[in-house]
Amino acid sequence: MRYVRTRLTRAESRQRTRDQLIDSAAKVFAERGYHATSVDEIAEDAGFSKGAVYANFPTKEQLFLAVMDRQQQLQQQSFQAMADPEKPPSDAMAELAEVAAPTDPEAWRFGLLTLEFFLYAVRQPELRAELAERFETTRQQLAASLEPHRAGQEKPALTAIDLAIIAVAASYGLGVQAVLDHTAIPPDLYQRMMAKLLG
Protein backbone atom coordinates (compact mmCIF):
# COMPACT_ATOMS: atom_id res chain seq x y z
CA MET A 1 0.00 0.00 0.00
CA ARG A 2 1.28 3.41 -0.90
CA TYR A 3 1.07 6.10 1.75
CA VAL A 4 0.62 9.67 0.60
CA ARG A 5 2.20 12.25 2.84
CA THR A 6 -0.15 15.14 3.39
CA ARG A 7 1.51 18.49 2.96
CA LEU A 8 0.77 21.06 5.62
CA THR A 9 -1.10 24.16 4.60
CA ARG A 10 0.56 27.51 5.27
CA ALA A 11 -1.78 28.08 8.22
CA GLU A 12 -1.01 24.63 9.67
CA SER A 13 2.73 25.17 9.23
CA ARG A 14 2.51 28.55 10.94
CA GLN A 15 0.52 27.06 13.83
CA ARG A 16 3.06 24.28 14.24
CA THR A 17 5.86 26.84 14.40
CA ARG A 18 3.94 28.87 17.00
CA ASP A 19 3.32 25.75 19.07
CA GLN A 20 7.01 24.82 18.99
CA LEU A 21 8.01 28.34 19.99
CA ILE A 22 5.54 28.33 22.89
CA ASP A 23 6.85 24.92 24.00
CA SER A 24 10.41 26.19 24.03
CA ALA A 25 9.48 29.48 25.65
CA ALA A 26 7.68 27.68 28.48
CA LYS A 27 10.73 25.49 29.03
CA VAL A 28 13.38 28.23 28.90
CA PHE A 29 11.34 30.76 30.88
CA ALA A 30 10.81 28.17 33.63
CA GLU A 31 14.51 27.29 33.72
CA ARG A 32 15.97 30.79 33.62
CA GLY A 33 13.22 33.17 34.63
CA TYR A 34 11.54 35.85 32.57
CA HIS A 35 14.21 38.55 32.69
CA ALA A 36 17.19 36.24 32.24
CA THR A 37 15.68 34.57 29.17
CA SER A 38 16.52 36.00 25.77
CA VAL A 39 14.61 35.61 22.52
CA ASP A 40 17.79 34.12 21.03
CA GLU A 41 17.75 31.32 23.62
CA ILE A 42 14.12 30.51 22.92
CA ALA A 43 14.74 30.48 19.16
CA GLU A 44 17.76 28.21 19.56
CA ASP A 45 15.86 25.77 21.76
CA ALA A 46 13.02 25.62 19.23
CA GLY A 47 15.40 25.23 16.28
CA PHE A 48 14.37 28.48 14.60
CA SER A 49 15.92 31.85 13.91
CA LYS A 50 15.19 34.87 16.06
CA GLY A 51 13.36 36.27 13.06
CA ALA A 52 10.93 33.36 13.19
CA VAL A 53 10.11 34.26 16.79
CA TYR A 54 9.38 37.88 15.93
CA ALA A 55 7.37 36.83 12.87
CA ASN A 56 4.96 35.08 15.24
CA PHE A 57 5.26 37.17 18.39
CA PRO A 58 6.10 40.88 18.13
CA THR A 59 7.69 41.01 21.58
CA LYS A 60 9.01 38.75 24.30
CA GLU A 61 6.10 39.94 26.41
CA GLN A 62 3.57 38.66 23.89
CA LEU A 63 5.35 35.33 23.72
CA PHE A 64 5.14 35.03 27.50
CA LEU A 65 1.43 35.87 27.42
CA ALA A 66 0.97 33.09 24.84
CA VAL A 67 2.63 30.71 27.30
CA MET A 68 0.21 31.92 29.97
CA ASP A 69 -2.74 31.36 27.63
CA ARG A 70 -1.72 27.75 27.11
CA GLN A 71 -1.34 27.26 30.85
CA GLN A 72 -4.83 28.67 31.35
CA GLN A 73 -6.24 26.18 28.86
CA LEU A 74 -4.74 23.33 30.89
CA GLN A 75 -6.12 24.83 34.10
CA GLN A 76 -9.55 25.14 32.54
CA GLN A 77 -9.57 21.43 31.76
CA SER A 78 -8.79 20.70 35.42
CA PHE A 79 -11.46 23.13 36.61
CA GLN A 80 -14.08 21.55 34.36
CA ALA A 81 -13.22 18.09 35.68
CA MET A 82 -13.80 19.16 39.28
CA ALA A 83 -17.10 20.94 38.50
CA ASP A 84 -19.20 17.76 38.43
CA PRO A 85 -21.98 18.40 41.00
CA GLU A 86 -22.11 14.65 41.75
CA LYS A 87 -18.50 14.78 42.92
CA PRO A 88 -18.09 15.19 46.70
CA PRO A 89 -16.73 18.67 47.51
CA SER A 90 -13.79 17.09 49.36
CA ASP A 91 -12.78 15.25 46.18
CA ALA A 92 -13.20 18.39 44.10
CA MET A 93 -11.01 20.38 46.50
CA ALA A 94 -8.38 17.64 46.43
CA GLU A 95 -8.28 17.96 42.63
CA LEU A 96 -8.06 21.74 42.89
CA ALA A 97 -5.18 21.42 45.35
CA GLU A 98 -3.24 19.31 42.85
CA VAL A 99 -3.37 22.24 40.44
CA ALA A 100 -3.20 25.22 42.79
CA ALA A 101 -1.08 23.87 45.63
CA PRO A 102 1.11 20.95 44.50
CA THR A 103 3.39 19.43 47.12
CA ASP A 104 6.41 19.30 44.77
CA PRO A 105 8.32 22.65 44.91
CA GLU A 106 9.29 22.19 41.25
CA ALA A 107 5.63 22.38 40.33
CA TRP A 108 5.52 25.97 41.59
CA ARG A 109 7.97 27.17 38.95
CA PHE A 110 5.34 28.56 36.62
CA GLY A 111 3.58 30.33 39.48
CA LEU A 112 6.80 32.05 40.49
CA LEU A 113 7.49 32.89 36.87
CA THR A 114 4.06 34.53 36.66
CA LEU A 115 4.85 36.58 39.77
CA GLU A 116 8.12 37.71 38.20
CA PHE A 117 6.26 38.80 35.09
CA PHE A 118 3.62 40.49 37.26
CA LEU A 119 6.25 42.70 38.89
CA TYR A 120 7.47 43.65 35.43
CA ALA A 121 4.03 44.19 33.87
CA VAL A 122 2.41 46.10 36.73
CA ARG A 123 4.41 49.24 35.86
CA GLN A 124 3.36 49.17 32.20
CA PRO A 125 -0.32 50.10 31.72
CA GLU A 126 -1.00 48.14 28.51
CA LEU A 127 0.80 45.01 29.67
CA ARG A 128 -0.77 45.34 33.09
CA ALA A 129 -4.22 45.36 31.49
CA GLU A 130 -3.46 42.22 29.46
CA LEU A 131 -2.24 40.40 32.55
CA ALA A 132 -5.24 41.57 34.58
CA GLU A 133 -7.53 40.18 31.89
CA ARG A 134 -5.93 36.76 32.20
CA PHE A 135 -6.18 36.75 35.99
CA GLU A 136 -9.85 37.64 35.66
CA THR A 137 -10.35 34.76 33.24
CA THR A 138 -8.81 32.36 35.76
CA ARG A 139 -11.03 33.69 38.56
CA GLN A 140 -14.18 33.39 36.46
CA GLN A 141 -13.33 29.87 35.28
CA LEU A 142 -12.58 28.76 38.82
CA ALA A 143 -15.74 30.39 40.18
CA ALA A 144 -17.85 28.52 37.62
CA SER A 145 -16.26 25.26 38.75
CA LEU A 146 -16.82 26.00 42.44
CA GLU A 147 -20.46 27.05 42.03
CA PRO A 148 -21.90 23.51 41.77
CA HIS A 149 -20.34 22.63 45.12
CA ARG A 150 -22.07 25.54 46.88
CA ALA A 151 -25.55 24.41 45.83
CA GLY A 152 -26.37 22.76 49.16
CA GLN A 153 -25.58 25.82 51.26
CA GLU A 154 -28.63 27.74 52.47
CA LYS A 155 -26.93 31.08 53.09
CA PRO A 156 -23.35 30.89 51.86
CA ALA A 157 -21.15 33.56 53.40
CA LEU A 158 -19.00 33.76 50.29
CA THR A 159 -19.95 33.90 46.63
CA ALA A 160 -18.24 31.65 44.09
CA ILE A 161 -16.19 34.59 42.83
CA ASP A 162 -15.20 35.43 46.43
CA LEU A 163 -13.94 31.87 46.81
CA ALA A 164 -12.08 32.05 43.50
CA ILE A 165 -10.32 35.28 44.50
CA ILE A 166 -9.22 33.73 47.80
CA ALA A 167 -8.18 30.49 46.10
CA VAL A 168 -5.94 32.27 43.59
CA ALA A 169 -4.39 34.50 46.25
CA ALA A 170 -3.72 31.54 48.54
CA SER A 171 -2.20 29.55 45.69
CA TYR A 172 0.43 32.19 44.95
CA GLY A 173 1.08 32.88 48.62
CA LEU A 174 1.62 29.23 49.45
CA GLY A 175 3.76 28.82 46.35
CA VAL A 176 6.24 31.45 47.49
CA GLN A 177 6.49 29.84 50.93
CA ALA A 178 6.75 26.32 49.53
CA VAL A 179 9.66 27.22 47.30
CA LEU A 180 11.49 28.80 50.24
CA ASP A 181 10.81 25.79 52.49
CA HIS A 182 8.28 23.21 51.36
CA THR A 183 8.49 21.40 54.70
CA ALA A 184 6.93 24.43 56.40
CA ILE A 185 3.67 24.03 54.45
CA PRO A 186 1.30 21.17 55.42
CA PRO A 187 0.63 19.30 52.15
CA ASP A 188 -3.14 19.25 52.72
CA LEU A 189 -3.48 22.85 53.95
CA TYR A 190 -4.91 24.26 50.73
CA GLN A 191 -7.43 21.46 50.40
CA ARG A 192 -8.57 21.84 54.02
CA MET A 193 -8.86 25.62 53.65
CA MET A 194 -11.01 25.41 50.53
CA ALA A 195 -13.19 22.65 51.99
CA LYS A 196 -13.78 24.79 55.08
CA LEU A 197 -14.68 27.83 52.98
CA LEU A 198 -17.14 25.73 50.99
CA GLY A 199 -18.77 24.71 54.26
Residue, then its C-alpha position, 0 to 999 in steps of 0.5 A: m500500500r502506498y502512503v501519501r504524505t499530506r503536505l501542511t497548509r501555510a496556516e497549519s505550518r505557521q501554527r506548528t511553528r507557533d506551538q514549537l516556539i511556545d513549548s520552548a518558551a515555556k521550558v526556557f522561561a521556567e529554567r531561567g526566569y523571565h528577565a534572564t531569558s533572551v529571545d535568542e535562547i528561545a529560538e535556539d531551543a526551538g530550532f528556529s531563527k530569532g526572526a521566526v520568533y518575531a514573525n509570530f510574536p512581536t515582543k518577548e512579552q507577547l510570547f510570554l502571554a501566549v505561554m500563559d494562555r496555554q497554561q490557562q487552557l490546561q487549568q480550565q480542563s482541570f477546573q471543568a473536571m472538578a465541577d461535576p456536581e455529583k462529585p463530593p466537595s472534598d474530592a473536588m477540592a483535592e483535585l483543585a489542590e493538585v493544580a493550585a497547591p502541589t506538594d512538589p516545589e518544582a511544580w511551583r515554577f510557573g507560578l513564580l514565573t508569573l509573579e516575576f512577570f507580574l512585577y514587570a508588567v504592573r508598571q506598564p499600563e498596557l501590559r498590566a491590562e493584558l495580565a489583569e484580563r488573564f487573571e480575571t479569566t482564571r477567577q471566572q473559570l474557577a468560580a464557575s467550577l466552584e459554584p456547583h459545590r455551593a448548591g447545598q448551602e442555604k446562606p453561603a457567606l461567600t460567593a463563588i467569585d469570592l472563593a475564587i479570589i481567595a483560592v488564587a491569592a492563597s495559591y500564589g502565597l503558598g507557592v512562594q512559601a513552599v519554594l522557600d521551604h516546602t516542609a513548612i507548608p502542610p501538604d493538605l493545607y490548601q485542600r482543608m482551607m477550601a473545603k472549610l470555605l465551601g462549608 
